[in-house]
Amino acid sequence: MKLKGLNNLLELFFSQYERQDKKKILLSSLKDLNKNFSWEKTFNSVINLSNEISKNIKKGDRCLLISENRPEWLISDLSIMLSGGITVPAYTTYIERDYEYIIDDCKPSIIFISNEEQYKKIKNILPKKDFINKVFYFDDLNDINIKDYIHVENLFINSNSNLIPKVKISRNDPACIIYTSGTEGNPKGVILSHGGILNNCEGACELLQPLLSKQTRFLTWLPLSHSYEHTVQFVQISVGAKIFYAEGIDKLIKNMNDCRPQIMTAVPRFYQNLYQKIKANFNKTKGFKKTLIDATVKLGMKKMKKEKFSFNEIFIDKLVDLLVRKKIKKQFGGSLKTFVSGGGALDKEVGLFLNSIGLSTLQGYGLTETSPVVSCNPIHDVRVETVGPPFKGNEVKIADDGEILVKGENVMLGYWNNEEETKKVLIDGWLHTGDIGNFENKYLKITDRKKDILITPGGENISPIKIENELTNSESIEQAVVYGDNKPYLVALIVINEEKKNILSEEIEKVNKNLTNIEKIKKFITINEMFSIENGMLTPTLKLKRYKIINKYKKQLENLY
């Protein structure tokens, strides 16, 4: 589908609606198997919900959307846009204080809530905010005033209207305000335009074209409140996909077998866990089976490094394709064509391994502020140590200090209500990403992160993320945080795998052999509690909240010196 001539995301949806078989399923919930929305039902639901929203907002008003991933999420997002509003997604993992901060910051005219659990978090806030005109909810709620609340389900009724609304929204108009996950201090509201997201859709469609089928199946599980998955939903519309909503991360493998997705997006932590589990299973094999697996990995690695095969290796590679790689794919539904990794740096070893065993994994790069994708590896030429060439329309250059600068339609309009912070990162149209990198044959390579850099007393810069990735590739280490800014040496806080704790020291020694002297871990402490979203140590996209972790364990870490 051509996206160049489109003015906004609504035109994308409506034009695809006209092209599709109206009875074909677009949205399907794996948690509630009765919740299937055809293209026609989705269209009618958007129109009907928008009519109700329009009674309570004016153009440019913010509309807060608090919900787990489900069909109603996308329908609400489109309905808000059609009503002239701006969607403000919020993570369901937030606590009351977080919601109040965002509500006070963006002052939404209406709020969408999915269920009783989310309602309890905001019900004490609502009476204090006179700018909130109406609350819409998805599931039944207790203890509510019917006059002030609207049950969305009642608006999802079939109608015979095929009238496509005409909307006056330009590519430069705001589509959403997405609050950053807050690895440092209060989150900032990133204003993304319709054109910015359409730019991403265009790049993604070009990237995925060789993998698309008549109705490509996507499994979505990353929070739709994150810019990555928020944009992915419009990519899915762009290709006329069937979208499945996962039950949750704990049932991800089951859900993959349920819906047999062809394309799936995830964050580096997912792939790292996958790598550890598969590798642990491989290590248990013996005899002929072990020989086959070793050959699979060895030849896969050779292929990834673009090394030539001998005649015998060509034959063996075809054999392990049938006997090993095909079986591995079957564990993930059997139809998977590729994973797409984003939201953080994918460890090179993890990327090489997954691709070598037949689980195609394309690493991309971006930020919330870039709608979010800047670049991605193409399927025909994967270079796992890079994040691929920039999407068309995205200008990327490297500043004198090595920082990656981005310019183009995909760059945010600014931070909501925060001109001072906007001016810090948007200079002469160039977004200063805070990431350090370079180009290798037109492929962008990320080497460091400005904000996460540790500086030694001798003035050398060290990337803790690089070392942490090395550590967590070990069987005995679940999670790790490296500490040592302006210290004589580096230490680590390690979440230990209890079953493998006896080899921890040995594993750390192995890691140290691959590090420079200033990068080596000299001492460490272990803990049993995993860093999680629930305990506030991970962002909703599974990134370490470094400052919170270090604050909690600072005394123990300092005692190592």
C-alpha positions in Angstrom: 0.0 0.0 0.0 1.3 3.5 -0.9 1.5 5.7 2.1 3.1 8.9 0.6 -0.1 10.6 -0.3 -1.8 10.1 3.1 -2.4 13.0 5.3 -3.0 11.2 8.6 -3.3 7.8 10.3 -7.1 7.8 9.9 -6.8 8.0 6.1 -4.5 4.9 6.4 -7.2 3.0 8.3 -10.1 4.0 6.1 -8.2 3.4 2.8 -7.3 -0.1 4.0 -10.9 -0.7 5.1 -12.1 0.0 1.6 -9.5 -2.5 0.2 -10.2 -5.4 2.6 -12.8 -8.1 2.8 -15.1 -6.5 5.4 -15.8 -9.9 7.1 -12.2 -10.8 7.5 -10.9 -10.6 11.2 -8.6 -7.7 11.9 -8.4 -7.8 15.8 -8.4 -11.0 17.9 -7.9 -11.4 21.7 -6.2 -14.5 22.9 -7.4 -13.8 26.4 -11.0 -13.6 25.5 -11.6 -15.8 22.5 -15.1 -14.3 21.9 -13.5 -10.9 21.2 -12.9 -10.9 17.5 -13.3 -7.7 15.5 -13.7 -7.9 11.7 -12.8 -5.0 9.5 -16.4 -4.0 9.4 -17.0 -4.3 13.1 -13.8 -2.3 13.8 -14.9 0.4 11.3 -18.4 0.7 12.9 -17.0 0.7 16.4 -14.6 3.5 15.6 -17.4 5.6 14.1 -19.8 5.0 16.9 -17.3 5.6 19.7 -16.0 8.7 18.0 -19.5 10.2 17.8 -19.7 9.9 21.6 -16.2 11.2 22.2 -16.9 14.3 20.1 -19.6 15.4 22.5 -17.0 15.7 25.3 -13.9 17.2 23.6 -12.7 19.8 21.1 -9.9 19.6 18.6 -6.5 19.2 20.3 -7.8 18.0 23.6 -5.9 15.2 25.3 -7.5 11.8 25.9 -5.8 9.5 28.5 -5.9 5.8 27.6 -5.1 3.3 30.4 -5.4 -0.2 29.2 -3.7 -3.5 28.7 -3.3 -4.7 25.0 -6.7 -5.6 23.6 -8.8 -4.8 20.5 -10.5 -1.9 22.3 -7.1 -0.2 22.6 -6.7 0.4 18.9 -10.4 1.2 18.4 -10.2 3.9 21.1 -7.0 5.3 19.7 -8.6 5.7 16.2 -11.8 7.1 17.7 -9.9 9.7 19.6 -8.1 10.8 16.5 -11.3 10.9 14.5 -12.8 13.2 17.2 -9.9 15.6 16.8 -8.3 14.5 20.1 -4.7 13.5 20.9 -4.2 10.1 22.5 -2.1 9.9 25.6 -1.4 6.2 26.3 -0.3 5.3 29.9 1.2 2.1 31.2 -1.0 -0.2 33.3 2.0 -0.7 35.6 1.9 2.9 36.9 0.8 3.6 40.4 -1.6 6.3 41.5 1.2 8.9 41.9 2.4 8.3 38.3 -1.2 8.7 36.9 -1.7 11.9 38.8 1.5 13.4 37.5 0.5 12.6 33.9 -3.1 13.8 34.4 -1.8 17.1 35.9 0.7 17.5 33.1 -1.5 16.9 30.0 -4.9 17.7 31.5 -7.0 15.2 29.6 -10.7 16.0 28.8 -11.6 12.3 28.8 -10.1 9.2 30.3 -10.3 5.6 29.1 -9.9 2.8 31.6 -9.9 -0.9 30.9 -11.0 -2.6 34.1 -11.6 -2.5 37.8 -7.9 -2.8 38.7 -7.0 0.4 36.7 -10.1 2.2 38.0 -9.0 1.7 41.6 -5.7 3.5 40.9 -7.3 6.7 39.6 -10.7 6.8 41.3 -9.4 9.1 44.1 -7.8 11.4 41.5 -10.9 11.9 39.3 -13.0 14.1 41.7 -10.1 16.5 42.1 -9.7 17.3 38.4 -12.5 19.4 37.0 -11.1 19.4 33.5 -12.1 15.8 33.1 -15.4 15.7 31.3 -16.1 12.0 30.9 -14.7 8.5 31.8 -15.1 5.7 29.3 -14.5 2.1 30.5 -14.2 -1.3 28.8 -15.0 -4.0 31.4 -17.8 -3.7 34.1 -16.9 -1.5 37.1 -18.3 -1.4 40.6 -19.1 1.7 42.6 -19.5 4.1 39.7 -21.9 6.9 38.8 -23.6 5.9 35.6 -24.1 9.5 34.6 -20.4 10.3 34.5 -19.2 7.1 33.0 -19.8 5.4 29.6 -19.4 1.7 28.9 -17.6 1.4 25.6 -19.1 -2.0 24.9 -22.5 -0.5 24.5 -21.2 1.7 21.6 -19.7 -1.3 19.7 -22.9 -2.1 17.8 -23.2 -3.0 14.1 -24.6 -0.3 11.8 -25.1 -0.2 8.1 -23.2 3.0 7.6 -20.4 2.8 5.0 -19.8 6.5 5.1 -16.1 7.3 5.4 -15.7 10.5 7.5 -13.7 13.3 6.1 -11.2 14.6 8.6 -9.0 17.7 8.5 -5.8 16.5 10.0 -2.4 17.2 8.5 0.7 15.1 8.7 2.2 17.7 11.0 -0.6 17.5 13.5 -0.1 15.7 16.8 -1.3 12.1 16.8 -0.3 11.2 20.4 1.7 12.2 23.4 3.8 9.3 24.7 5.4 9.6 28.1 8.9 8.2 28.3 9.2 5.3 30.6 11.2 7.3 33.1 14.6 5.8 33.6 15.6 9.1 35.1 13.2 11.3 37.1 9.7 12.3 35.9 8.6 11.1 32.4 8.4 13.7 29.6 5.5 13.7 27.2 6.8 13.2 23.6 4.5 14.7 20.9 4.5 12.5 17.8 2.9 13.6 14.6 0.7 11.7 12.1 3.4 12.1 9.5 6.1 10.8 11.9 4.3 7.5 12.4 3.3 7.3 8.7 7.0 7.7 7.9 7.8 4.8 10.2 5.0 2.7 8.6 6.5 3.4 5.1 9.9 2.2 6.2 8.6 -0.8 7.9 6.4 -1.9 5.0 9.5 -1.7 2.7 11.5 -3.7 5.2 8.9 -6.4 5.7 7.7 -6.7 2.1 9.6 -10.0 1.3 7.9 -11.6 4.3 4.3 -10.5 3.8 1.5 -13.0 2.9 -2.1 -12.5 1.9 -3.0 -11.7 5.6 0.2 -11.7 7.7 -0.3 -12.7 11.3 1.2 -10.5 14.0 1.3 -11.3 17.7 1.5 -8.2 19.9 2.5 -8.3 23.5 4.7 -5.3 24.2 2.7 -2.5 25.9 0.8 -0.4 23.3 1.6 2.5 25.5 5.2 2.3 24.4 6.0 4.1 21.1 7.4 1.0 19.5 4.3 -1.1 19.7 2.0 1.9 19.3 3.6 2.5 15.8 3.6 -1.2 15.1 -0.2 -1.4 15.2 -0.3 1.1 12.3 2.3 -1.0 10.4 -0.1 -3.9 10.9 -2.9 -1.9 9.4 -0.7 -0.8 6.6 -0.1 -4.4 5.5 -3.7 -5.6 6.1 -2.6 -7.9 8.9 -4.5 -10.0 11.4 -3.5 -8.8 14.8 -3.5 -11.1 17.8 -3.3 -9.7 21.4 -1.3 -11.9 23.7 -2.5 -12.9 27.2 0.7 -11.8 28.8 4.5 -12.5 28.9 4.0 -15.6 31.0 1.9 -17.2 28.2 3.8 -15.9 25.3 5.1 -19.3 24.0 1.7 -20.8 24.3 0.1 -17.8 22.5 2.7 -18.2 19.7 1.6 -21.8 19.2 -2.1 -20.7 19.4 -1.9 -18.1 16.6 1.3 -19.1 14.7 2.5 -15.5 14.1 4.7 -14.7 11.0 6.2 -11.5 12.4 6.7 -10.5 16.1 8.3 -7.5 17.7 10.1 -7.7 21.1 12.7 -6.0 23.3 16.3 -7.3 23.9 15.5 -8.8 27.3 13.0 -11.2 25.6 15.7 -12.4 23.2 18.3 -12.7 25.9 16.0 -15.0 27.9 15.3 -17.0 24.8 19.0 -17.3 24.1 19.7 -18.5 27.7 16.9 -21.1 27.6 17.7 -22.5 24.2 21.4 -22.7 25.0 20.8 -24.4 28.3 18.7 -27.0 26.5 21.4 -27.5 23.9 24.0 -28.1 26.6 21.9 -31.0 27.9 22.1 -32.9 24.6 24.4 -35.8 23.9 25.5 -38.1 21.1 24.3 -37.7 17.6 21.8 -35.0 18.6 24.5 -32.9 20.1 26.6 -33.3 16.9 23.6 -32.0 14.8 23.1 -29.0 17.1 26.8 -28.1 17.1 26.7 -28.2 13.3 23.6 -26.1 13.2 25.2 -23.3 15.3 28.6 -23.5 13.7 27.2 -23.4 10.1 24.6 -20.8 11.0 27.4 -18.6 12.5 29.5 -19.1 9.4 26.5 -18.1 7.2 25.9 -14.9 9.3 29.6 -13.9 8.9 29.2 -14.5 5.1 31.9 -17.1 5.0 31.9 -19.6 2.1 30.7 -23.1 2.6 32.5 -26.2 1.4 30.5 -28.8 -0.7 30.0 -31.0 2.4 28.9 -28.0 4.5 26.3 -27.0 2.0 24.8 -30.6 2.3 25.0 -30.6 6.1 23.4 -27.1 6.4 20.4 -28.4 4.4 20.2 -31.4 6.6 20.2 -29.4 9.9 17.6 -27.1 8.3 15.2 -30.0 8.2 16.3 -31.9 11.4 17.0 -29.0 13.8 16.0 -25.5 12.6 12.5 -26.6 11.4 11.9 -28.2 14.8 13.0 -25.1 16.7 10.7 -22.9 14.6 7.8 -25.3 15.4 8.2 -24.5 19.1 7.2 -21.0 18.2 4.2 -21.8 16.1 6.0 -23.0 13.0 5.2 -20.0 10.8 7.6 -17.4 12.2 9.5 -15.6 9.5 11.2 -13.0 11.7 11.5 -11.4 15.0 12.1 -7.6 15.1 14.1 -6.3 18.0 13.9 -2.8 19.3 13.7 -0.7 22.4 17.4 -1.2 23.4 20.7 -2.7 22.2 20.6 -6.4 21.3 23.8 -8.2 22.3 25.8 -9.3 19.3 26.3 -12.9 20.6 22.5 -13.2 21.2 21.7 -11.9 17.7 24.3 -14.2 16.0 23.0 -17.3 17.9 19.3 -16.8 17.2 19.9 -16.1 13.5 22.2 -19.1 13.3 19.6 -21.6 14.6 17.0 -20.3 12.2 15.2 -17.7 14.3 15.6 -14.7 12.1 16.1 -11.6 14.3 16.3 -8.1 12.8 17.8 -5.5 15.1 16.5 -1.9 14.7 17.2 1.3 16.5 15.1 4.3 17.6 13.8 6.4 20.4 10.4 7.4 21.5 11.4 10.8 20.1 11.8 9.4 16.6 8.3 7.7 16.3 10.2 5.5 17.2 12.3 3.8 14.4 15.4 5.3 12.9 16.9 2.3 11.2 16.7 -1.5 10.9 18.5 -4.4 9.4 17.0 -5.7 6.2 16.0 -9.4 5.9 18.4 -10.0 3.0 21.5 -8.7 4.6 21.5 -8.9 8.4 24.6 -7.5 10.2 23.9 -8.3 13.8 26.6 -5.9 15.2 24.7 -3.0 13.6 21.2 -1.6 13.7 20.9 -1.4 9.9 20.6 1.5 7.4 18.3 4.4 8.2 14.8 4.3 6.9 14.1 6.5 3.8 13.4 10.1 4.8 15.5 9.8 8.0 18.7 11.8 7.9 21.3 10.6 10.3 24.7 12.0 11.0 27.5 11.6 13.5 28.5 14.7 15.6 32.1 15.5 16.3 31.8 13.9 19.7 30.3 10.7 18.2 26.7 11.4 19.1 24.1 10.2 16.7 21.9 13.1 15.4 18.6 12.5 13.5 16.5 14.8 11.3 13.3 14.1 9.4 9.5 13.8 9.6 9.9 11.0 12.1 11.4 13.4 14.8 9.0 14.5 17.5 7.3 17.8 17.5 8.7 18.4 21.0 8.0 17.6 24.7 4.6 18.5 25.9 4.6 21.6 28.2 8.4 21.5 28.3 10.1 23.9 25.9 13.3 24.0 28.0 13.9 20.2 27.6 12.8 20.4 24.0 15.5 23.0 23.2 18.1 20.8 24.9 17.7 17.9 22.4 16.2 19.6 19.3 18.9 22.0 17.8 18.5 23.4 14.3 16.1 20.6 13.5 18.5 17.8 14.6 17.5 15.5 17.4 20.4 14.8 19.7 19.8 11.2 20.7 22.3 10.7 23.5 23.6 7.6 21.7 27.2 7.2 20.4 27.8 5.5 17.1 29.3 5.3 13.6 28.5 4.1 10.1 30.0 0.9 8.7 29.2 0.7 5.0 25.9 2.7 5.4 24.9 0.5 8.4 24.5 2.4 11.7 26.4 0.9 14.6 25.7 1.9 18.2 28.8 1.9 20.4 27.8 3.7 23.6 25.2 5.7 25.4 26.1 9.1 26.7 24.0 9.0 29.8 25.0 5.5 30.8 28.8 6.0 30.4 31.0 5.4 33.4 34.1 7.5 33.7 37.3 6.2 35.3 39.6 8.3 37.5 41.9 8.3 34.5 39.3 9.8 32.2 38.4 6.6 30.2 34.8 6.1 29.2 33.2 2.7 29.9 29.8 1.4 28.7 28.1 -0.5 31.5 25.5 -2.0 29.1 28.1 -3.8 27.1 29.5 -5.5 30.2 26.0 -6.2 31.6 25.1 -8.0 28.4 28.3 -10.1 28.6 27.4 -11.0 32.2 23.8 -11.9 31.6 24.8 -14.2 28.7 26.2 -16.5 31.5 24.1 -19.4 32.7 24.5 -18.4 36.4 23.5 -14.8 36.0 19.9 -13.7 35.5 20.4 -9.9 35.7 23.4 -7.6 36.4 24.1 -3.9 37.1 27.7 -2.6 36.7 28.8 0.1 39.1 31.9 2.2 39.4 31.7 5.8 38.1 34.9 7.6 39.1 36.0 4.6 41.1 39.3 2.7 41.0 37.7 -0.4 39.5 34.3 -1.8 38.5 32.0 -3.9 40.6 28.7 -5.6 39.9 25.3 -6.3 41.5 24.2 -9.7 40.3 20.8 -11.5 40.4 21.9 -15.1 40.7 20.5 -18.2 39.1 20.2 -20.4 42.2 20.6 -23.7 40.2 23.9 -22.5 38.7 25.4 -20.5 41.6 28.3 -22.9 42.1 29.8 -21.8 38.8 29.3 -18.0 39.3 32.9 -17.1 40.0 34.0 -19.2 37.0 31.5 -17.5 34.7 32.6 -14.0 35.8 36.2 -15.0 35.2 35.2 -16.1 31.6 33.5 -12.7 31.0 36.6 -10.8 32.3 38.8 -12.6 29.8 36.9 -10.8 27.0 37.1 -7.4 28.6 39.8 -4.8 28.8 41.6 -4.2 32.1 39.4 -1.2 33.0 36.2 -3.1 32.1 36.9 -6.1 34.3 34.7 -6.8 37.3 36.9 -7.0 40.3 34.3 -7.6 43.0 30.5 -8.4 43.1 27.6 -9.0 45.4 24.6 -11.3 44.7 20.9 -10.9 45.4 18.0 -13.3 44.9 15.3 -10.7 44.1 14.7 -10.2 40.4 14.5 -6.7 39.0 10.9 -6.4 37.7 8.3 -3.9 36.6 6.3 -4.7 39.7 9.1 -3.8 42.1 9.9 -0.6 40.1 13.4 -1.8 39.0 12.4 -2.2 35.3 10.6 0.0 32.9 7.5 -1.4 31.1 9.8 -2.3 28.2 12.2 -4.2 30.6 15.0 -1.7 30.7 16.9 -1.4 33.9 16.0 1.6 36.1 19.6 2.0 36.9 19.3 5.0 39.2 16.7 3.2 41.3 18.6 0.0 41.6 21.8 1.7 42.5 20.1 3.9 45.1 18.6 0.8 46.8 21.9 -1.1 46.9 24.4 1.7 47.0 25.6 1.0 50.5 26.4 -2.6 49.7 28.1 -1.6 46.4 30.2 1.1 48.2 31.3 -1.5 50.7 33.1 -3.3 47.9 35.7 -0.5 47.7 
